[in-house]
Amino acid sequence: MHTLLIQLSKELHTEVLAVMQYDVTGAWGYAEILEGKVVGSYFNEEDDKIEELLESKLKKKNIFQSLYMFKEIINERGTDTLKQMMESRI
């Protein structure tokens, strides 16, 4: 995953903020990538204030879009969306 994000950041000359959350262990972190180089990262196994830290990080970058977990999108919209994708390939 990181390799793909680094490549996208480099090729698009942009910044990427990748958030990783591990439900089983309760660990989470993020990596900041700017034009293909990791410029910052954070990882924690104990801090439970991930939402507050990420909100402040996004606000500093003037990003006011809500974050969604992949499983939230799939749970809410995934079944219909996946069906449509599969049907369009047949």
N, CA, C and O of each residue as an XYZ file, in Angstrom:
360
protein
N       0.821     -1.191      0.000
C       0.000      0.000      0.000
C       0.866      1.256      0.000
O       0.612      2.191     -0.759
N       1.890      1.274      0.853
C       2.731      2.463      0.929
C       3.439      2.738     -0.392
O       3.580      3.892     -0.797
N       3.876      1.694     -1.053
C       4.570      1.864     -2.329
C       3.662      2.536     -3.344
O       4.094      3.428     -4.075
N       2.415      2.116     -3.392
C       1.448      2.721     -4.311
C       1.224      4.191     -3.983
O       1.192      5.027     -4.886
N       1.070      4.513     -2.710
C       0.841      5.900     -2.309
C       2.060      6.777     -2.601
O       1.912      7.921     -3.030
N       3.240      6.255     -2.374
C       4.468      7.004     -2.681
C       4.559      7.262     -4.179
O       4.902      8.364     -4.606
N       4.251      6.246     -4.972
C       4.295      6.398     -6.423
C       3.263      7.426     -6.908
O       3.577      8.268     -7.750
N       2.050      7.360     -6.386
C       1.021      8.336     -6.769
C       1.440      9.752     -6.394
O       1.285     10.679     -7.189
N       1.964      9.920     -5.202
C       2.409     11.232     -4.740
C       3.500     11.786     -5.656
O       3.489     12.965     -6.009
N       4.431     10.928     -6.030
C       5.542     11.357     -6.886
C       5.059     11.722     -8.288
O       5.403     12.780     -8.815
N       4.270     10.849     -8.879
C       3.825     11.071    -10.260
C       2.852     12.237    -10.384
O       2.830     12.921    -11.407
N       2.052     12.465     -9.353
C       1.067     13.547     -9.406
C       1.562     14.836     -8.750
O       0.846     15.836     -8.713
N       2.799     14.804     -8.230
C       3.387     15.976     -7.556
C       2.425     16.519     -6.495
O       2.056     17.693     -6.493
N       2.040     15.618     -5.602
C       1.037     15.988     -4.606
C       1.388     15.435     -3.232
O       2.383     14.731     -3.058
N       0.561     15.766     -2.278
C       0.734     15.309     -0.898
C      -0.305     14.240     -0.579
O      -1.464     14.339     -0.983
N       0.126     13.223      0.148
C      -0.763     12.134      0.563
C      -0.688     12.014      2.080
O       0.394     12.049      2.665
N      -1.837     11.872      2.700
C      -1.903     11.583      4.123
C      -2.584     10.226      4.251
O      -3.797     10.114      4.075
N      -1.799      9.197      4.558
C      -2.316      7.833      4.663
C      -2.544      7.504      6.127
O      -1.644      7.660      6.953
N      -3.745      7.048      6.447
C      -4.098      6.697      7.817
C      -4.238      5.179      7.896
O      -4.921      4.563      7.078
N      -3.584      4.588      8.891
C      -3.668      3.156      9.097
C      -4.256      2.899     10.472
O      -3.833      3.501     11.459
N      -5.240      1.997     10.537
C      -5.833      1.646     11.819
C      -5.944      0.133     11.882
O      -6.428     -0.506     10.948
N      -5.492     -0.431     12.986
C      -5.491     -1.871     13.186
C      -6.440     -2.191     14.333
O      -6.076     -2.083     15.504
N      -7.662     -2.588     13.984
C      -8.705     -2.822     14.988
C      -8.330     -3.907     15.994
O      -8.646     -3.782     17.177
N      -7.673     -4.950     15.551
C      -7.370     -6.075     16.428
C      -6.454     -5.654     17.574
O      -6.677     -6.030     18.725
N      -5.428     -4.878     17.255
C      -4.455     -4.474     18.276
C      -4.757     -3.110     18.884
O      -4.211     -2.762     19.931
N      -5.622     -2.339     18.237
C      -5.919     -0.997     18.720
C      -4.856      0.022     18.327
O      -4.888      1.165     18.784
N      -3.931     -0.383     17.495
C      -2.859      0.511     17.062
C      -3.313      1.312     15.845
O      -4.188      0.885     15.091
N      -2.703      2.477     15.671
C      -3.026      3.307     14.516
C      -1.869      4.254     14.247
O      -0.969      4.416     15.071
N      -1.914      4.862     13.098
C      -0.888      5.838     12.767
C      -1.169      6.483     11.424
O      -2.195      6.224     10.797
N      -0.253      7.315     10.998
C      -0.383      7.932      9.682
C       0.997      8.176      9.100
O       2.003      8.193      9.810
N       1.016      8.364      7.800
C       2.239      8.727      7.090
C       1.913      9.891      6.166
O       0.897      9.881      5.471
N       2.778     10.885      6.165
C       2.637     12.023      5.256
C       3.670     11.856      4.147
O       4.858     11.664      4.408
N       3.201     11.933      2.917
C       4.067     11.744      1.762
C       3.936     12.974      0.871
O       2.827     13.363      0.505
N       5.056     13.581      0.525
C       5.065     14.778     -0.323
C       5.965     14.530     -1.512
O       7.168     14.310     -1.370
N       5.362     14.571     -2.687
C       6.072     14.359     -3.953
C       6.988     13.136     -3.908
O       8.141     13.179     -4.338
N       6.438     12.047     -3.375
C       7.137     10.775     -3.394
C       8.074     10.510     -2.228
O       8.747      9.480     -2.207
N       8.133     11.415     -1.255
C       9.015     11.220     -0.101
C       8.194     11.273      1.189
O       7.333     12.136      1.360
N       8.480     10.336      2.087
C       7.816     10.344      3.386
C       8.415     11.486      4.199
O       9.609     11.486      4.498
N       7.570     12.466      4.557
C       8.048     13.649      5.282
C       7.616     13.652      6.745
O       8.048     14.509      7.516
N       6.773     12.707      7.131
C       6.346     12.627      8.511
C       5.554     11.358      8.739
O       4.933     10.824      7.820
N       5.582     10.879      9.976
C       4.794      9.697     10.303
C       4.557      9.659     11.807
O       5.255     10.308     12.585
N       3.559      8.885     12.189
C       3.220      8.735     13.596
C       2.588      7.366     13.764
O       1.776      6.946     12.940
N       2.957      6.669     14.829
C       2.380      5.362     15.121
C       2.209      5.237     16.626
O       3.089      5.636     17.390
N       1.075      4.682     17.058
C       0.823      4.564     18.481
C      -0.034      3.339     18.753
O      -0.985      3.061     18.023
N       0.303      2.620     19.795
C      -0.471      1.435     20.178
C      -1.383      1.693     21.368
O      -2.184      0.831     21.729
N      -1.272      2.867     21.982
C      -2.023      3.113     23.208
C      -2.964      4.309     23.145
O      -4.007      4.303     23.799
N      -2.622      5.319     22.382
C      -3.410      6.553     22.339
C      -4.747      6.286     21.652
O      -4.785      5.764     20.538
N      -5.828      6.641     22.313
C      -7.152      6.403     21.730
C      -7.786      7.671     21.166
O      -8.990      7.697     20.909
N      -7.004      8.705     20.974
C      -7.540      9.973     20.483
C      -7.185     10.187     19.016
O      -6.794     11.283     18.614
N      -7.324      9.149     18.237
C      -6.965      9.220     16.819
C      -7.799     10.272     16.093
O      -7.270     11.018     15.268
N      -9.090     10.339     16.390
C      -9.958     11.270     15.669
C      -9.529     12.717     15.884
O      -9.492     13.504     14.938
N      -9.206     13.066     17.121
C      -8.799     14.438     17.426
C      -7.494     14.799     16.721
O      -7.375     15.883     16.150
N      -6.526     13.900     16.760
C      -5.246     14.163     16.114
C      -5.409     14.313     14.602
O      -4.838     15.222     13.999
N      -6.182     13.425     13.999
C      -6.373     13.494     12.550
C      -7.157     14.736     12.145
O      -6.850     15.356     11.127
N      -8.159     15.104     12.925
C      -8.914     16.330     12.624
C      -7.995     17.544     12.638
O      -8.055     18.383     11.739
N      -7.142     17.640     13.660
C      -6.242     18.796     13.732
C      -5.229     18.773     12.587
O      -4.888     19.824     12.042
N      -4.746     17.588     12.218
C      -3.797     17.450     11.109
C      -4.448     17.902      9.796
O      -3.825     18.606      9.001
N      -5.688     17.498      9.576
C      -6.390     17.871      8.348
C      -6.705     19.372      8.325
O      -6.572     20.012      7.282
N      -7.114     19.931      9.447
C      -7.423     21.364      9.505
C      -6.190     22.204      9.203
O      -6.289     23.236      8.540
N      -5.025     21.766      9.687
C      -3.786     22.493      9.402
C      -3.506     22.532      7.901
O      -2.855     23.450      7.403
N      -4.003     21.528      7.196
C      -3.793     21.450      5.750
C      -4.997     21.995      4.975
O      -5.076     21.845      3.755
N      -5.935     22.631      5.694
C      -7.151     23.188      5.099
C      -7.983     22.137      4.370
O      -8.537     22.393      3.301
N      -8.059     20.957      4.965
C      -8.893     19.877      4.436
C     -10.050     19.705      5.398
O      -9.855     19.395      6.573
N     -11.254     19.908      4.894
C     -12.433     19.851      5.755
C     -13.364     18.717      5.350
O     -14.554     18.748      5.663
N     -12.840     17.734      4.670
C     -13.583     16.548      4.249
C     -13.537     15.500      5.365
O     -12.482     15.277      5.959
N     -14.644     14.872      5.646
C     -14.675     13.824      6.662
C     -13.920     12.595      6.182
O     -13.875     12.301      4.988
N     -13.332     11.886      7.129
C     -12.665     10.630      6.819
C     -13.645      9.481      6.992
O     -14.461      9.480      7.913
N     -13.559      8.511      6.106
C     -14.375      7.317      6.203
C     -13.471      6.104      6.116
O     -12.495      6.091      5.365
N     -13.804      5.095      6.886
C     -13.067      3.858      6.800
C     -13.591      3.060      5.624
O     -14.770      3.147      5.282
N     -12.717      2.284      5.005
C     -13.101      1.461      3.859
C     -14.288      0.568      4.210
O     -15.226      0.443      3.423
N     -14.247     -0.054      5.393
C     -15.338     -0.959      5.766
C     -16.666     -0.219      5.947
O     -17.725     -0.811      5.739
N     -16.634      1.074      6.332
C     -17.865      1.852      6.457
C     -18.511      2.052      5.087
O     -19.727      1.923      4.940
N     -17.703      2.360      4.109
C     -18.229      2.579      2.756
C     -18.807      1.285      2.204
O     -19.895      1.283      1.628
N     -18.084      0.186      2.378
C     -18.564     -1.097      1.880
C     -19.851     -1.507      2.597
O     -20.790     -1.987      1.961
N     -19.896     -1.322      3.911
C     -21.103     -1.682      4.661
C     -22.313     -0.875      4.217
O     -23.416     -1.414      4.126
N     -22.122      0.413      3.937
C     -23.248      1.273      3.592
C     -23.610      1.221      2.112
O     -24.789      1.250      1.758
N     -22.598      1.144      1.244
C     -22.878      1.266     -0.177
C     -22.276      0.146     -1.003
O     -22.570      0.019     -2.191
N     -21.455     -0.649     -0.393
C     -20.649     -1.614     -1.127
C     -21.413     -2.657     -1.895
O     -21.055     -2.964     -3.033
N     -22.451     -3.214     -1.314
C     -23.151     -4.316     -1.962
C     -23.704     -3.886     -3.313
O     -23.468     -4.556     -4.318
N     -24.431     -2.786     -3.349
C     -24.993     -2.313     -4.614
C     -23.905     -1.888     -5.585
O     -23.966     -2.205     -6.773
N     -22.911     -1.171     -5.081
C     -21.833     -0.707     -5.939
C     -21.054     -1.869     -6.529
O     -20.733     -1.865     -7.717
N     -20.747     -2.868     -5.702
C     -20.016     -4.037     -6.201
C     -20.838     -4.806     -7.227
O     -20.294     -5.282     -8.223
N     -22.141     -4.934     -6.997
C     -23.007     -5.608     -7.968
C     -22.975     -4.887     -9.306
O     -22.859     -5.524    -10.354
N     -23.077     -3.562     -9.277
C     -23.059     -2.770    -10.501
C     -21.736     -2.937    -11.244
O     -21.713     -3.073    -12.467
N     -20.624     -2.926    -10.484
C     -19.332     -3.103    -11.110
C     -19.208     -4.467    -11.777
O     -18.705     -4.578    -12.895
N     -19.671     -5.502    -11.084
C     -19.578     -6.847    -11.622
C     -20.472     -7.003    -12.836
O     -20.058     -7.624    -13.814
N     -21.683     -6.462    -12.811
C     -22.593     -6.556    -13.925
C     -22.074     -5.825    -15.148
O     -22.301     -6.273    -16.272
N     -21.390     -4.722    -14.960
C     -20.881     -3.959    -16.097
C     -19.705     -4.681    -16.775
O     -19.385     -4.385    -17.927
N     -19.071     -5.610    -16.081
C     -17.951     -6.365    -16.657
C     -18.408     -7.595    -17.426
O     -17.628     -8.182    -18.176
N     -19.662     -7.990    -17.248
C     -20.169     -9.198    -17.915
C     -20.596     -8.880    -19.316
O     -21.051     -9.766    -20.039
